[in-house]
Amino acid sequence: MKPTAWSVIGVAAFCAALVAAQELPEGTGRDVTQRLCSQECHGLEKVVAERHSKSQWMDSLNNMRDQGAKGTDDEFKAIVAYLTMHFGVPVKINKVTAKQLDDVMILEADQADAIIKYRDEHGPFADLDALLKVPGLNLKLIDEQKANLVFAVTELVSGSESTRWR
């Protein structure tokens, strides 16, 4: 049975409605992200499909602004922070440098330095609980970004699977 043009349009409209109804994760900056990104040329579906570092999100938003996107500096800062937290790149917490950590997470520079220093003194982080032991961290920010944190990887070593901490 060959699909008619109306059935194709119906499916496309249904898919568009699903994407439009998609809820972004809760968090500071969600409302402004939803408002500005859904009214621009690409919609939310493009946003939720991408994962970028903080600097990549800033570049993307600056390009949007250059192409006519409307918003205040504070709104764009809130969007960058929100997208970095919820749609950031995976962070290999046991391999990353302080500079890289600053680029991929929303943290103060002294917090990124504290993570690296603690890791150097105490060894690799086994899990989120180990990371949360670092003194001076904004625990709420870390918790909001935990989906982007990678603590261990599984790799093949001498023909058998084992976990290596990174």
Secondary structure per residue as TSV (DSSP state, phi and psi in degrees):
chain	resnum	aa	ss	phi	psi
A	1	M	-	360.0	125.0
A	2	K	-	-85.3	129.7
A	3	P	-	-68.3	141.0
A	4	T	-	-83.8	163.5
A	5	A	H	-60.0	-37.0
A	6	W	H	-67.7	-36.6
A	7	S	H	-69.4	-37.6
A	8	V	H	-64.3	-43.3
A	9	I	H	-63.8	-39.6
A	10	G	H	-62.9	-44.7
A	11	V	H	-64.5	-43.5
A	12	A	H	-61.4	-42.1
A	13	A	H	-65.4	-40.3
A	14	F	H	-62.5	-45.7
A	15	C	H	-62.7	-41.3
A	16	A	H	-62.8	-39.5
A	17	A	H	-66.0	-37.7
A	18	L	H	-62.7	-44.7
A	19	V	H	-65.1	-42.6
A	20	A	H	-63.0	-35.1
A	21	A	H	-80.6	-10.7
A	22	Q	-	-58.8	131.3
A	23	E	-	-90.6	134.3
A	24	L	-	-80.0	153.3
A	25	P	-	-59.9	149.0
A	26	E	S	-60.8	151.3
A	27	G	S	153.0	161.7
A	28	T	T	-61.4	129.1
A	29	G	T	96.7	-5.6
A	30	R	H	-61.3	-47.6
A	31	D	H	-63.2	-44.6
A	32	V	H	-69.3	-34.9
A	33	T	H	-64.0	-46.9
A	34	Q	H	-62.4	-43.0
A	35	R	H	-67.2	-51.5
A	36	L	H	-74.9	-40.2
A	37	C	H	-75.8	-26.8
A	38	S	H	-81.9	-17.7
A	39	Q	H	-96.1	-10.8
A	40	E	S	-80.0	-176.0
A	41	C	S	-67.5	-22.2
A	42	H	S	-104.6	-26.2
A	43	G	-	79.9	175.4
A	44	L	H	-69.9	-28.0
A	45	E	H	-58.4	-35.5
A	46	K	H	-69.6	-39.2
A	47	V	H	-63.7	-49.8
A	48	V	H	-72.4	-13.7
A	49	A	H	-86.0	-12.3
A	50	E	-	-108.4	153.0
A	51	R	-	-133.3	121.5
A	52	H	B	-135.7	162.9
A	53	S	-	-78.1	171.2
A	54	K	H	-57.8	-45.8
A	55	S	H	-66.7	-34.5
A	56	Q	H	-68.7	-39.8
A	57	W	H	-64.3	-39.5
A	58	M	H	-63.0	-43.7
A	59	D	H	-60.2	-44.0
A	60	S	H	-61.8	-44.8
A	61	L	H	-68.6	-35.4
A	62	N	H	-64.5	-38.5
A	63	N	H	-63.4	-41.8
A	64	M	H	-62.6	-42.2
A	65	R	H	-62.6	-42.4
A	66	D	H	-61.8	-28.6
A	67	Q	T	-91.2	7.0
A	68	G	T	109.3	3.8
A	69	A	-	-62.4	137.6
A	70	K	-	-102.9	133.9
A	71	G	-	172.3	157.7
A	72	T	-	-84.0	166.5
A	73	D	H	-58.7	-42.3
A	74	D	H	-63.9	-38.0
A	75	E	H	-65.8	-42.1
A	76	F	H	-67.5	-36.8
A	77	K	H	-63.7	-41.3
A	78	A	H	-64.4	-39.1
A	79	I	H	-66.4	-44.9
A	80	V	H	-59.0	-46.2
A	81	A	H	-62.4	-45.8
A	82	Y	H	-62.5	-49.0
A	83	L	H	-65.4	-37.5
A	84	T	H	-64.1	-40.4
A	85	M	H	-67.9	-42.8
A	86	H	H	-102.7	-19.6
A	87	F	H	-135.1	38.6
A	88	G	B	-85.0	176.3
A	89	V	-	-82.6	152.8
A	90	P	-	-61.9	137.5
A	91	V	E	-110.6	112.6
A	92	K	E	-79.5	88.7
A	93	I	T	-58.9	-25.3
A	94	N	T	-93.3	2.7
A	95	K	T	-121.8	-24.2
A	96	V	-	-69.1	147.3
A	97	T	-	-89.7	167.8
A	98	A	H	-61.2	-40.9
A	99	K	H	-63.9	-43.9
A	100	Q	H	-65.0	-40.3
A	101	L	H	-61.3	-40.6
A	102	D	H	-63.0	-33.4
A	103	D	H	-78.4	-28.0
A	104	V	H	-104.3	-9.0
A	105	M	S	-131.1	159.4
A	106	I	-	-91.3	95.1
A	107	L	-	-143.7	156.0
A	108	E	-	-74.0	152.8
A	109	A	H	-58.2	-38.2
A	110	D	H	-67.0	-28.6
A	111	Q	H	-72.1	-40.8
A	112	A	H	-61.6	-43.9
A	113	D	H	-61.8	-40.7
A	114	A	H	-63.4	-38.8
A	115	I	H	-62.9	-46.8
A	116	I	H	-65.9	-44.1
A	117	K	H	-60.9	-46.0
A	118	Y	H	-62.4	-43.1
A	119	R	H	-61.8	-42.0
A	120	D	H	-64.9	-35.6
A	121	E	H	-83.3	-31.8
A	122	H	H	-114.2	-3.3
A	123	G	-	92.3	178.3
A	124	P	-	-60.4	151.1
A	125	F	-	-80.5	125.9
A	126	A	-	-80.3	-30.8
A	127	D	S	-165.3	-177.0
A	128	L	H	-61.1	-40.1
A	129	D	H	-58.8	-39.2
A	130	A	H	-65.8	-40.9
A	131	L	H	-64.3	-37.7
A	132	L	T	-68.6	-8.2
A	133	K	T	-80.6	-10.0
A	134	V	S	-66.2	122.5
A	135	P	T	-64.6	141.2
A	136	G	T	86.2	3.7
A	137	L	-	-78.0	148.9
A	138	N	-	-81.9	97.3
A	139	L	H	-61.5	-33.1
A	140	K	H	-64.6	-43.7
A	141	L	H	-64.4	-41.4
A	142	I	H	-62.9	-45.4
A	143	D	H	-60.7	-40.6
A	144	E	H	-66.1	-24.4
A	145	Q	T	-105.8	8.6
A	146	K	G	-60.8	-27.4
A	147	A	G	-65.2	-20.8
A	148	N	G	-91.5	-6.0
A	149	L	E	-89.1	133.2
A	150	V	E	-119.1	122.1
A	151	F	-	-100.6	-39.4
A	152	A	E	-135.9	154.8
A	153	V	E	-126.9	149.9
A	154	T	E	-100.9	130.0
A	155	E	E	-140.7	162.8
A	156	L	E	-85.6	123.1
A	157	V	E	-126.1	118.4
A	158	S	T	50.1	41.8
A	159	G	T	82.0	-1.0
A	160	S	E	-126.0	151.2
A	161	E	E	-79.9	133.5
A	162	S	E	-145.6	161.8
A	163	T	E	-96.7	130.7
A	164	R	E	-117.6	129.8
A	165	W	E	-83.7	136.0
A	166	R	-	-123.4	360.0
